[in-house]
């Protein structure tokens, strides 16, 4: 009979990791390029006046990443909306010529269903990535693609092609060729290379939680990693692992939140490679001065073989998510808590 320690020693060295499936999943999304381009071409032909990325929870995080990515690179009018907020407040910039891009895993999220009804009432059209075929949301979209997972990658394929159509990303073909040739293998290698560190970090975090169960973990990031940090804090650690978290952007951190960071407060800082990297680097310089329990995860430390250096900033969220996949898998083991379990979400009406 195994003791608890022997059980941990005899588990797979890469829990919850199927390299072949990961590579297949990424490549299946990359193979959507022609379908995505055809749909965006139809949106373009409709003489659209704005693009809205709308989501809720984790899908809203991906919307934020898409919007901030395009904001500094494109003159196209692109907005990110939280579906629940949109349903109550609306947005006067939405018109019959607007196009809405959204994503959903289940295809049954109530806020998203209400959102689609509202945008159709305004005459706008919706392009949805809905993982579950024949779901309600899949049936409501004007254009739909039902290929599971890799939501962030799907959105970036839409963004880069929109920019290409607007003569703002001439390297689009080269970018897509490099992704098809290298991205899946590179991200799989990132997960494998970060696994040993992730195991140690999960053990350290589990031990800290045992001694400080009510202490929140602070997640900080900027640029297109802000959505990644929001999602890591809200959707992965809080929702799936029941760890108390706080998310703050690197630009907001120095205007209030820094005052509650002391020696033992756990802080996780994501540092990316886009134009907002200096905002995260400022936080990285500050933390050692006041905190002895900080962790910095920098996407630039992980190789992306075969992908041009100036494309890396686009891919930082995918790199960081690969690292956090390992952390979350090990936390599931260390905390003895299945990530599929929920206390309240979809357990009863509220």
Buried (B, 14 or more C-beta within 10 A) or exposed (E): EEEEEEEBEEEEEBBEBEBEEBBEBBBBBBEBBEEBBEBBEBBBEEEBBBBBBBBBBBBBBBBBBBBBBBBEBBEBEBBBBBBBBBBEEEBEEBEEBBBBBBBBBEBBBEBBBBBBEBBBEBEBBBBBBBBBEEBBBBEBBBBBBBBBBBBBBBBBBBBBBBBBBBEBBEBBEEBBEBBBBBBBBBBBBBBBBBBEBBBEBBBBBBEBBEEBEEBBBBBBBBBBBBBBBBBBBBBBBBBBBBBBBBBBBBBBBBEEBBEEBEEEBBBBBBBBBBBBBEBBBBBBEBBEEBBEBBBBBBBBEBEBEEBEEEBBBBBBBBBBBBBBBBBBBBBBBBBEBEBEEEEEEEEEEE
